[in-house]
Amino acid sequence: MQLQSWTRRTFALSAAFLVGLGLVVSVSPEANARHHRKHARRQVSTVVTVASKDAELKTTVSAIKKAGLVHALSSKGPFTAFLPSDAGWAKLTKENRESLLNDPKRLAEVLKYHVVKGKYSAADLAERRSLVTLQGESLMLDNKDGTVIVDGCIVTKGDVKAGNGMIHVIDYVATPERGK
């Protein structure tokens, strides 16, 4: 009689354990997937996604899309991007701005001129005199009283971190000299 009672209790506890294990196993993949999606979102903060959240970079983000550079600037990198603010785009004449924004090939060349391989902080830039761009030409760098100047453009907001690099907002649209 005691043996039967013990066997029933053992069986009930074993069944409860197996049911509990089944619930844990069935929940675990979903919880695991949520965990990976959450961390994947954190890792996807690319130059493009970070720039798209900045209210003063709307024209640049639109230009990146028109030029077909979203995929390139969303890749592993690392990149340092010198992105013109909307106010910087507005400094171009309306005719030049519209001409550039309506010519995807030329726009892509100009935007590639704003991007270099590697991740450079403002402090790193202060120690350099030039960097070769994705477009192929060199950007000239200067530092005046702690202000970084890139090809004559002033960095108005520096060291904006992205998962695949660094963004520095500049006050004008730099143009390649040789138009490579």
C-alpha distance (Angstrom), angle and dihedral (degrees) to the residues before:
residue distance angle dihedral
M1 . . .
Q2 3.81 . .
L3 3.80 89.3 .
Q4 3.82 90.9 55.1
S5 3.79 91.4 48.6
W6 3.82 90.7 48.9
T7 3.83 91.3 47.2
R8 3.82 91.6 50.0
R9 3.81 91.5 49.3
T10 3.80 91.8 47.1
F11 3.79 90.4 47.5
A12 3.83 91.8 48.6
L13 3.80 92.1 47.8
S14 3.81 91.2 46.5
A15 3.80 91.4 49.3
A16 3.81 91.2 47.9
F17 3.80 89.8 49.1
L18 3.81 92.5 50.3
V19 3.81 92.3 46.7
G20 3.79 89.4 49.1
L21 3.78 90.9 48.1
G22 3.79 89.6 49.9
L23 3.80 90.6 52.9
V24 3.78 91.7 49.0
V25 3.79 92.0 48.5
S26 3.81 92.6 47.6
V27 3.83 92.4 48.7
S28 3.76 95.6 41.5
P29 3.86 98.2 72.8
E30 3.81 91.0 49.5
A31 3.78 92.2 47.8
N32 3.78 89.3 45.6
A33 3.82 91.4 51.1
R34 3.83 91.2 49.7
H35 3.78 89.6 49.5
H36 3.82 92.4 51.2
R37 3.83 93.0 45.9
K38 3.80 90.0 50.7
H39 3.80 92.2 51.4
A40 3.81 92.8 41.3
R41 3.82 89.3 56.6
R42 3.77 89.6 53.4
Q43 3.80 91.7 50.7
V44 3.81 93.3 49.0
S45 3.79 94.4 72.1
T46 3.79 94.2 122.2
V47 3.78 128.2 170.4
V48 3.82 87.9 -95.1
T49 3.81 97.1 48.0
V50 3.80 93.0 46.2
A51 3.82 91.5 46.9
S52 3.81 91.1 49.0
K53 3.81 89.5 59.9
D54 3.81 92.4 54.7
A55 3.82 112.1 91.8
E56 3.81 92.9 -151.1
L57 3.84 94.2 56.3
K58 3.82 100.9 59.5
T59 3.82 94.5 114.6
T60 3.80 92.3 47.4
V61 3.81 92.8 49.3
S62 3.80 89.9 48.6
A63 3.82 89.3 48.9
I64 3.83 91.5 50.1
K65 3.80 88.9 54.0
K66 3.84 93.5 46.2
A67 3.81 90.7 49.2
G68 3.81 92.0 51.0
L69 3.80 93.6 -120.9
V70 3.82 100.0 125.5
H71 3.81 93.4 98.9
A72 3.82 93.7 45.7
L73 3.80 93.1 49.8
S74 3.80 91.2 44.5
S75 3.80 93.5 56.3
K76 3.78 124.6 103.4
G77 3.81 97.1 -81.5
P78 2.92 129.5 136.4
F79 3.79 96.8 -136.5
T80 3.75 136.4 168.4
A81 3.79 111.0 -147.6
F82 3.79 124.3 -164.4
L83 3.79 99.6 -158.1
P84 3.80 122.0 -168.7
S85 3.79 115.4 -128.9
D86 3.80 120.8 -127.1
A87 3.81 86.6 -103.7
G88 3.80 88.2 54.5
W89 3.81 91.3 53.4
A90 3.81 88.9 48.6
K91 3.83 89.7 59.1
L92 3.82 89.0 68.4
T93 3.77 114.2 86.5
K94 3.78 111.6 -97.0
E95 3.81 89.7 -114.7
N96 3.82 93.8 51.6
R97 3.81 93.0 43.7
E98 3.82 93.7 50.1
S99 3.80 92.3 43.5
L100 3.80 91.4 52.3
L101 3.80 95.3 43.7
N102 3.82 90.7 50.0
D103 3.83 95.5 51.0
P104 3.85 106.3 71.1
K105 3.81 94.5 -174.2
R106 3.81 95.0 51.5
L107 3.81 90.0 39.6
A108 3.82 90.6 54.8
E109 3.82 90.6 52.2
V110 3.80 92.4 49.3
L111 3.82 92.4 47.1
K112 3.83 92.5 47.5
Y113 3.80 85.7 54.7
H114 3.82 86.5 63.5
V115 3.82 94.7 56.0
V116 3.81 131.5 72.5
K117 3.80 131.7 -177.2
G118 3.79 113.9 -105.6
K119 3.77 134.8 40.9
Y120 3.81 112.7 -85.8
S121 3.78 125.0 -179.9
A122 3.79 121.6 -156.8
A123 3.82 88.1 -99.4
D124 3.82 90.1 53.5
L125 3.81 90.8 49.1
A126 3.81 91.4 51.3
E127 3.81 88.6 63.5
R128 3.81 96.2 50.0
R129 3.79 132.9 73.9
S130 3.82 99.6 -161.9
L131 3.79 144.2 1.3
V132 3.81 129.5 -158.9
T133 3.81 112.3 -119.5
L134 3.80 130.1 -141.9
Q135 3.80 85.2 -108.0
G136 3.80 89.9 62.2
E137 3.79 103.2 -111.8
S138 3.79 127.2 98.6
L139 3.78 126.5 -105.2
M140 3.79 112.4 -140.7
L141 3.81 114.1 -133.0
D142 3.77 130.8 -157.0
N143 3.78 136.2 170.0
K144 3.79 120.3 -149.7
D145 3.78 115.9 -176.4
G146 3.81 91.8 -30.0
T147 3.82 94.8 -44.8
V148 3.79 114.1 120.5
I149 3.80 114.9 -137.9
V150 3.80 119.8 -164.2
D151 3.80 115.8 -166.8
G152 3.80 89.4 -29.9
C153 3.83 93.1 -47.2
I154 3.79 118.0 118.3
V155 3.80 118.3 -130.7
T156 3.81 102.6 -126.0
K157 3.80 96.0 177.5
G158 3.79 120.5 20.6
D159 3.76 139.4 -173.9
V160 3.80 99.1 29.1
K161 3.80 101.4 166.7
A162 3.80 124.0 -138.0
G163 3.78 128.4 178.3
N164 3.80 91.0 -109.7
G165 3.78 99.9 35.2
M166 3.76 148.5 -44.9
I167 3.80 134.4 -57.5
H168 3.80 127.3 -150.2
V169 3.82 115.9 -173.8
I170 3.81 113.1 -139.3
D171 3.79 131.9 -163.7
Y172 3.82 99.5 -126.8
V173 3.81 143.0 27.4
A174 3.80 108.4 -98.0
T175 3.80 115.2 -146.1
P176 3.78 127.5 -155.7
E177 3.79 112.4 -111.0
R178 3.78 98.8 -143.5
G179 3.79 94.5 36.6
K180 3.80 91.5 -134.5
